[in-house]
Amino acid sequence: MSLPDRLRAALEDHSGPQKGGVAYSVVQDGDIIDSGWLGDPLLTPDAPFRICSITKQMTALMILMAQEEGLLQLNDPVRKFCPNAKLCSQDVTLDHALTNQSGIKDYWCLAMAMGALPESKFARADTDRLLESALSPDFAPGTRFAYSNTNFALLGRVLEAVHDKPFPALIKDKLFGPLGMDSSFVPASTSVPLPNELTGYEPDGRVAITIIHWEGDAGVVSTAHDMSRWQLAILDLDHPWASLFQRMTVPGHYADGARAPYRFGIRRRVRGGQLELAHFGGLRGWCSASLLQPSTGTGVVLYHNHMADPAPPAQALLDIAVNAPRPAEDTGVDGPETAHETAHVLYDDRAGLAATVTQKGGEMTVRCGSQSWTFVDGDLRSETNDGGRFNPQNGSFHMTLARDNVSMQLRPLSQKTQPRLGTYRSDILESDIVIDETLRFIGPLGTSEPYSIKWLYDDLALVDCVRALDYDPPGQFTLAFDEAGLRLGCWSFQNVRFDKVAA
């Protein structure tokens, strides 16, 4: 079977019944070796597509270019260029933002706590409002990793400040023109129709409606063929920007010297013994993947205009292109299908987050906010060699995630919580939480849908938020109550204070 036939067969293996399609492009040895599409006839390799967070790589490259031009240094404070961005503490540098080590809360998840609906309009002025919110950081800069779109939204503002030019015009002049990415651009909003009228779809087949202004963190629209030109430039050791691309692809470090796999919009990972440079992007109805394997000079770009995970088919295409063996099917570790499953909730006092732990045989799955991890006999299960442990410790559990430099002390809960009805106020966010039979957020972005509340123990409650403005929702909010009010948190932000104002 020819390579194109094998690639298409792999895509068919990963296709499902959902509405929409998939487009892809594969590069190797300095050229595009295959591209194609399945499903939606509007989604071809030449169709403009919302690449979303893969934009972060381009923003990072322009920061490095600005450094070479003497316009900034990576150890400059972000507030030097964005003095009103009080969401960012004074000691956060450009490098902290480039590595997602700033501790800055994610503004897309914060927006949901300000009353946004998934289909709400979110304008540049709304970004400004959130950037000017004086919320404390979730951790000291440089000490750990937490993916926050706010970092790259700020970096886009930094570029506008040093060049005195809007981000859409800047990226066209600096990157798209020189690289021949003639079909790439940054629209004013995600509500602006694409040139070929391509649309994205929700899981139930509805057209996904988004009205979002974003730029440095996720604003680029590009074709699969244009993105292959981007990948070929990164892989080209003789490219005029080769030294900049080399800086983008070397590993970073945390303040304690531990290696950090995320830097400059690229996640370094080892899969099947090979280094890969990866990033993924998403908006409701739009999912993208970019994978590079430098040792073989191979890259894959893949787009879905529906809500399926783009990582598995992109990885399958990469494995076929480099003749790597397909990974074995996961058969599980639980033995008989009748293995007993138990679930309980633990709590980390420092982060103010609850985690749901499900145990089945020797396997434990921990869910916190929008994230989940599976541990087998205490060790993190990971195809990409990410280290982690989940162990009993002095009556509680200690979870470590080496990739993110995260450590959590999760304790059992004891006393049943009584419902804490009333209204709670955050003056910083100018928003209220109203709790009666359900929970609603009311703020500058509107009034949220009513959310169900799960009352737990030790004055804690969980609220599921599974649809949001962005692709990744908060997942699950933790509410930790005390006599004066509550602390609200999720994996993307922690410990936002709301004071009780009415019973």
Backbone hydrogen bonds, N-H to C=O, Kabsch-Sander energy under -0.5 kcal/mol:
donor,donor_aa,acceptor,acceptor_aa,energy
6,R,2,S,-2.4
7,L,3,L,-2.6
8,R,4,P,-2.3
9,A,5,D,-2.2
10,A,6,R,-2.0
11,L,7,L,-2.0
12,E,8,R,-2.3
13,D,9,A,-1.8
14,H,10,A,-1.2
15,S,11,L,-0.7
15,S,12,E,-0.7
22,V,38,L,-2.4
23,A,303,Y,-1.7
24,Y,36,G,-2.3
25,S,301,V,-2.0
26,V,34,D,-3.1
27,V,299,G,-2.5
28,Q,31,D,-2.7
29,D,297,G,-0.8
31,D,28,Q,-1.1
33,I,26,V,-2.3
33,I,31,D,-0.6
34,D,26,V,-1.3
36,G,24,Y,-1.8
38,L,22,V,-2.4
40,D,38,L,-0.5
43,L,40,D,-1.4
44,T,42,L,-1.1
47,A,44,T,-1.9
49,F,222,S,-1.3
51,I,49,F,-1.0
51,I,220,V,-1.5
52,C,220,V,-0.8
54,I,51,I,-1.5
55,T,52,C,-2.3
56,K,53,S,-1.7
56,K,217,D,-0.5
57,Q,54,I,-1.4
58,M,54,I,-0.6
58,M,55,T,-0.8
59,T,55,T,-2.1
60,A,56,K,-2.3
61,L,57,Q,-2.1
62,M,58,M,-2.1
63,I,59,T,-1.7
64,L,60,A,-2.1
65,M,61,L,-2.3
66,A,62,M,-2.3
67,Q,63,I,-1.9
68,E,64,L,-2.1
69,E,65,M,-1.7
70,G,67,Q,-1.7
71,L,66,A,-2.6
72,L,66,A,-0.6
76,D,73,Q,-2.0
78,V,92,V,-2.5
80,K,77,P,-1.3
81,F,78,V,-1.6
82,C,78,V,-1.7
85,A,82,C,-1.9
86,K,84,N,-2.1
87,L,131,L,-2.7
88,C,85,A,-1.7
89,S,87,L,-0.5
92,V,89,S,-1.7
94,L,76,D,-1.9
95,D,74,L,-2.3
97,A,93,T,-1.8
98,L,94,L,-2.5
99,T,95,D,-1.4
100,N,97,A,-1.1
101,Q,96,H,-2.8
106,D,492,S,-2.1
110,L,106,D,-1.9
111,A,107,Y,-1.6
112,M,108,W,-0.8
112,M,109,C,-0.6
113,A,109,C,-0.9
113,A,110,L,-0.8
114,M,111,A,-1.2
115,G,112,M,-1.0
116,A,111,A,-1.7
120,S,117,L,-2.3
122,F,211,I,-3.0
126,D,123,A,-0.7
127,T,123,A,-1.6
128,D,124,R,-2.3
129,R,125,A,-2.1
130,L,126,D,-1.9
131,L,127,T,-2.8
132,E,128,D,-1.7
133,S,130,L,-1.8
135,L,133,S,-2.0
138,D,103,G,-3.0
142,G,101,Q,-2.9
143,T,140,A,-1.9
145,F,404,D,-2.7
146,A,100,N,-2.4
151,N,148,S,-1.3
152,F,148,S,-0.6
153,A,149,N,-1.9
154,L,150,T,-2.4
155,L,151,N,-1.8
156,G,152,F,-1.8
157,R,153,A,-1.5
158,V,154,L,-2.4
159,L,155,L,-2.2
160,E,156,G,-1.9
161,A,157,R,-2.1
162,V,158,V,-2.4
163,H,159,L,-1.8
164,D,160,E,-1.5
165,K,160,E,-0.9
170,L,166,P,-2.4
171,I,167,F,-2.6
172,K,168,P,-1.3
173,D,169,A,-2.1
174,K,170,L,-2.9
175,L,171,I,-2.1
176,F,171,I,-2.1
177,G,172,K,-2.5
179,L,175,L,-2.3
180,G,176,F,-0.6
180,G,177,G,-1.3
181,M,176,F,-2.3
182,D,180,G,-1.7
184,S,181,M,-1.6
185,F,221,V,-2.2
190,T,212,I,-2.4
192,V,189,S,-1.4
194,L,198,L,-0.5
197,E,194,L,-2.3
201,Y,285,G,-0.6
201,Y,305,N,-1.1
202,E,206,R,-3.3
205,G,202,E,-2.1
208,A,200,G,-2.6
210,T,208,A,-0.6
211,I,120,S,-0.7
213,H,122,F,-2.3
214,W,212,I,-0.6
219,G,215,E,-2.6
221,V,185,F,-3.1
222,S,49,F,-2.7
225,H,45,P,-2.3
227,M,223,T,-2.3
228,S,224,A,-1.6
229,R,225,H,-1.5
230,W,226,D,-1.7
231,Q,227,M,-2.3
232,L,228,S,-2.8
233,A,229,R,-1.8
234,I,230,W,-1.8
235,L,231,Q,-2.2
236,D,232,L,-1.2
237,L,235,L,-0.8
239,H,236,D,-1.5
242,A,239,H,-2.5
244,L,241,W,-0.6
245,F,241,W,-2.4
246,Q,242,A,-2.5
247,R,243,S,-1.7
248,M,244,L,-1.7
249,T,245,F,-1.4
250,V,246,Q,-0.7
250,V,247,R,-0.5
252,G,260,A,-1.8
254,Y,258,A,-2.9
255,A,142,G,-3.2
257,G,254,Y,-2.1
260,A,252,G,-2.7
263,R,261,P,-0.5
263,R,266,I,-2.4
264,F,98,L,-1.2
265,G,98,L,-0.8
266,I,263,R,-1.3
267,R,278,A,-2.7
268,R,261,P,-3.1
268,R,266,I,-0.7
269,R,276,E,-2.2
270,V,384,T,-0.9
271,R,269,R,-0.5
271,R,274,Q,-2.4
272,G,383,E,-0.5
274,Q,271,R,-1.5
276,E,269,R,-3.4
277,L,292,L,-2.6
278,A,267,R,-2.5
278,A,276,E,-0.6
279,H,290,S,-1.7
281,G,288,S,-2.3
283,L,286,W,-2.6
286,W,283,L,-3.6
287,C,304,H,-2.6
288,S,281,G,-2.5
289,A,302,L,-2.2
290,S,279,H,-2.4
291,L,300,V,-2.5
292,L,277,L,-1.7
293,Q,298,T,-3.1
296,T,293,Q,-1.3
297,G,293,Q,-0.8
297,G,294,P,-0.7
298,T,293,Q,-1.7
299,G,27,V,-2.1
300,V,291,L,-2.6
301,V,25,S,-2.4
302,L,289,A,-2.1
303,Y,23,A,-2.8
304,H,287,C,-2.9
305,N,21,G,-1.3
314,A,310,P,-1.9
315,Q,311,A,-2.8
316,A,312,P,-2.2
317,L,313,P,-2.3
318,L,314,A,-2.2
319,D,315,Q,-2.5
320,I,316,A,-2.0
321,A,317,L,-2.5
322,V,318,L,-1.7
323,N,320,I,-1.1
324,A,319,D,-3.1
331,T,329,E,-0.7
339,A,336,P,-1.7
342,T,359,Q,-2.7
344,H,357,V,-2.3
346,L,355,A,-3.0
347,Y,411,R,-1.9
348,D,353,L,-2.7
349,D,347,Y,-0.6
352,G,348,D,-1.7
353,L,348,D,-1.2
355,A,346,L,-2.7
356,T,367,R,-2.4
357,V,344,H,-3.4
357,V,355,A,-0.6
358,T,356,T,-0.5
358,T,365,T,-2.7
359,Q,342,T,-3.3
360,K,363,E,-2.9
361,G,340,H,-0.8
363,E,360,K,-1.9
364,M,375,F,-2.9
365,T,358,T,-2.9
366,V,364,M,-0.5
366,V,373,W,-2.9
367,R,356,T,-2.6
367,R,365,T,-0.5
368,C,371,Q,-2.4
371,Q,368,C,-2.1
373,W,366,V,-2.2
375,F,364,M,-3.4
376,V,379,D,-3.2
377,D,362,G,-2.7
377,D,375,F,-0.6
379,D,376,V,-2.0
380,L,388,G,-2.1
381,R,374,T,-3.4
382,S,380,L,-0.6
385,N,382,S,-1.0
389,R,400,T,-1.5
390,F,378,G,-1.7
391,N,398,H,-2.3
393,Q,396,S,-3.0
396,S,393,Q,-1.7
397,F,410,L,-2.9
398,H,391,N,-3.2
399,M,397,F,-0.6
399,M,408,M,-2.7
400,T,389,R,-2.4
401,L,406,V,-2.4
402,A,387,G,-2.0
403,R,387,G,-0.7
405,N,401,L,-0.8
405,N,402,A,-0.7
406,V,401,L,-2.0
408,M,399,M,-2.9
410,L,397,F,-3.1
410,L,408,M,-0.7
411,R,347,Y,-2.8
411,R,409,Q,-0.6
413,L,345,V,-0.6
417,T,456,L,-2.4
421,L,419,P,-0.9
422,G,435,I,-2.5
423,T,502,A,-2.6
424,Y,433,I,-2.6
425,R,499,D,-3.5
426,S,431,S,-2.9
427,D,425,R,-0.6
430,E,426,S,-1.0
431,S,426,S,-1.9
432,D,442,I,-3.3
433,I,424,Y,-2.7
434,V,432,D,-0.5
434,V,440,R,-2.7
435,I,422,G,-3.1
435,I,433,I,-0.5
436,D,434,V,-0.5
436,D,438,T,-2.6
439,L,451,Y,-2.3
440,R,434,V,-2.1
442,I,432,D,-2.6
443,G,446,G,-2.7
445,L,114,M,-1.9
446,G,443,G,-2.0
448,S,441,F,-3.0
451,Y,439,L,-3.1
454,K,462,L,-2.8
455,W,453,I,-0.7
456,L,460,L,-2.6
458,D,415,Q,-3.6
460,L,457,Y,-0.6
461,A,479,L,-1.8
462,L,454,K,-2.3
463,V,477,F,-2.1
464,D,452,S,-0.5
465,C,475,G,-1.6
468,A,470,D,-0.6
471,Y,282,G,-0.8
475,G,465,C,-2.1
476,Q,474,P,-2.0
477,F,463,V,-3.3
478,T,489,G,-2.9
479,L,461,A,-2.7
480,A,478,T,-0.5
480,A,487,R,-2.4
481,F,459,D,-2.9
481,F,479,L,-0.6
482,D,485,G,-2.6
486,L,498,F,-2.8
487,R,480,A,-2.0
488,L,496,V,-2.7
489,G,478,T,-1.8
490,C,493,F,-3.6
491,W,474,P,-0.6
493,F,490,C,-0.8
495,N,351,A,-0.5
496,V,488,L,-2.8
497,R,495,N,-0.6
498,F,486,L,-2.6
499,D,425,R,-3.0
500,K,484,A,-2.7
501,V,423,T,-2.9
502,A,423,T,-1.4
